[in-house]
């Protein structure tokens, strides 16, 4: 009986790690945001894509427990004819059997639920302080 439990534990751990790593592999590459909508507690939704151009570069890596991979976020804002581009070097990891994306920016972290991830499409949702942010992106390479 102990052997069966031990084998079952190893199989469960292997399957869990594979789901996280498979998600990291699918994320590998450059993604362009096609929707970046914020909904506040009153239900008002604003899609910022008309004002900002956001791309995410996920660097694929071999994910281990508590290990983060590299990520670059490039944001270009166009307001009143003035264009400003910022680039942030961040870290990310995938947890919860491939269903959660955690992004570390400096000393803080953002947790997003992965709603959909295919080879070409990504949809995530972040809930923070009564605000829901929905991001949809398309893979460009």
Secondary structure, 3 states (H helix, E strand, C coil): CHHHHHHHHHHHHHHHHHHHHHHHHHHCEEEEEEEEEEECCCCCEEEHHHCEEEEEEECCCCCCCCCCEEEEEEEEEEECCEEEEEEEEEEEEEECCCCEEEEEECCEEEEEEEEEECCCEEEEEEEECCEEEEEEEEECC
